[in-house]
Amino acid sequence: MSNVPPPAFDPRFGRSPEETAATDPLAPPISYHLTGRRSAAQSRTLFLSALWAVILGSIYLGFKAKVDDVLHLYLGLIIIALSMMPALLWLKNGGSRFPVFEPLLALCAPSYGLPLLNGHEQLVTYPADTITLAGIAIVAYQLSAILLYYSVKGLPGRGSFWTESVLSTKVERLIFYGIVLSTSYMAVAGFTDWIPYELGSVLRAIFNGISILCTFITAQRWGRDDLTQSEKWIFGSMLLLQMIIMSSSLLLIYAITLCGIGLLGFLSAGRQLPWIAVLSIFVCFAVLHNGKTRMREIYWEGDNRAMPTVGNLSSFFGEWIEYGLQNPLREKDEKASSVGNRLLERTSLMHILCMIVEFTPDKQPYLYGETYGYVLPQLIPRFFWQDKPRSHVATYRLSIYYGLQEEEATQKTTIAFGLPAEAYANFGILGMIMLGATFGFILKKLQVLSAHSPMFSLAGLMMVLLTAWSFNTELTMAAWVSSFYQAVIVALGLPLILRGLLGV
């Protein structure tokens, strides 16, 4: 087998290999090489390195596990193994497609596997049988997702949605300014009260979509050496400002997702992984993550969150970094916090699942799809339905149903349940199996349909957004679909509008 890298291609245009592939269903998939263009030997080395890291990490976690029941040890290790398997196979294939399915499964490790092995303090209140059933339910969810994902076959899409690029060079360069626009919105939304409450959720989803789209496209232009030095400085500054604003809420997932999308855009231009930059960013997020719990104890009091102002951002992050550099093993508060406050820590979703398993159906009947009934109404624009339920209506329903919040408290605080817990609340372990199968089938089908799509076709741009949304596993289905739908409308509509106005 030859170790010569595949020829470079310009992903802006649906020509050459893209056009040929789009008209020939037997043509091989377009390879974006999202781990950088490399030889087969280098790809194998990267895969083996990751595989050994997972194996050695699992062995370490197995020896250090804080579990009273050996079954919990096995369940935790199985959850981690199943979480990492799709990502490892993605690396083995050279990162040739957008990882829309892999993050969804990988996040099961920190959300469910690690809390189970580490003896998370919020799990001690639940009986061993409840924890065991919750662990088995997660494994069932993962297995059904993996089995469906790797069994789905099909042919690439043939219509213009799948095969035609919508971005010319002129449109690409105009989209660069979207990063400035989205940063300005985030600053206004985060530090002022100028935006009416009724428009808050809609504008948030719209500008989130703009931010992700513009970040990916501009980062890829950087990878193609198509940015001037001043544009690189502006882009880097705007990206940093957005991550600071996002992180000031003490929720790091959004900043991490944006950073990851920028990295994928850079790598999709055929560049090698910038190890120094990636390791530096990893260290920064690790420090912030280490100090996150302590900061939430200070700034999240009950249903109130004290957010920093523009003037004290530097002192806020200085305090956060100081806590992040401290030893995380602090003396535990003798006074146990309330269930509601402990749930707000959001360091794990396993305790949420255990709570629902404990209560359902013995104390609270299954909801039998009630929260999924809120999904389709979210697709109706609020312009046509002024009283449309809020996007987090399913989350609020679960919070009230399980006695975590009163209705008034949902106006200020949103508790993270996660898609698996919502599925269990509706249909039990069968619901989780159905959820995994649904995600496995749909995500693989979309990957198959877009296998020959140019990077900047409507299908390609949709896959960029889907990659970002696969990290949002803390949401309920209605909130997930609502935010993704709004972002897709904007992200796919913006290039078409610009192309129409410019006539290119």
Secondary structure as GFF3:
##gff-version 3
##sequence-region A 1 504
A	DSSP	alpha_helix	17	23	.	.	.	ID=ss1
A	DSSP	alpha_helix	40	64	.	.	.	ID=ss2
A	DSSP	alpha_helix	70	92	.	.	.	ID=ss3
A	DSSP	alpha_helix	102	106	.	.	.	ID=ss4
A	DSSP	alpha_helix	108	108	.	.	.	ID=ss5
A	DSSP	pi_helix	109	113	.	.	.	ID=ss6
A	DSSP	alpha_helix	114	117	.	.	.	ID=ss7
A	DSSP	three_ten_helix	121	123	.	.	.	ID=ss8
A	DSSP	alpha_helix	128	151	.	.	.	ID=ss9
A	DSSP	alpha_helix	160	163	.	.	.	ID=ss10
A	DSSP	alpha_helix	169	175	.	.	.	ID=ss11
A	DSSP	alpha_helix	178	191	.	.	.	ID=ss12
A	DSSP	alpha_helix	197	223	.	.	.	ID=ss13
A	DSSP	alpha_helix	229	247	.	.	.	ID=ss14
A	DSSP	alpha_helix	253	267	.	.	.	ID=ss15
A	DSSP	alpha_helix	275	299	.	.	.	ID=ss16
A	DSSP	beta_strand	300	301	.	.	.	ID=ss17
A	DSSP	beta_strand	304	305	.	.	.	ID=ss18
A	DSSP	alpha_helix	313	324	.	.	.	ID=ss19
A	DSSP	alpha_helix	339	343	.	.	.	ID=ss20
A	DSSP	alpha_helix	350	359	.	.	.	ID=ss21
A	DSSP	three_ten_helix	371	374	.	.	.	ID=ss22
A	DSSP	three_ten_helix	376	379	.	.	.	ID=ss23
A	DSSP	alpha_helix	393	401	.	.	.	ID=ss24
A	DSSP	three_ten_helix	407	411	.	.	.	ID=ss25
A	DSSP	alpha_helix	419	427	.	.	.	ID=ss26
A	DSSP	alpha_helix	429	449	.	.	.	ID=ss27
A	DSSP	alpha_helix	458	469	.	.	.	ID=ss28
A	DSSP	alpha_helix	477	502	.	.	.	ID=ss29
###
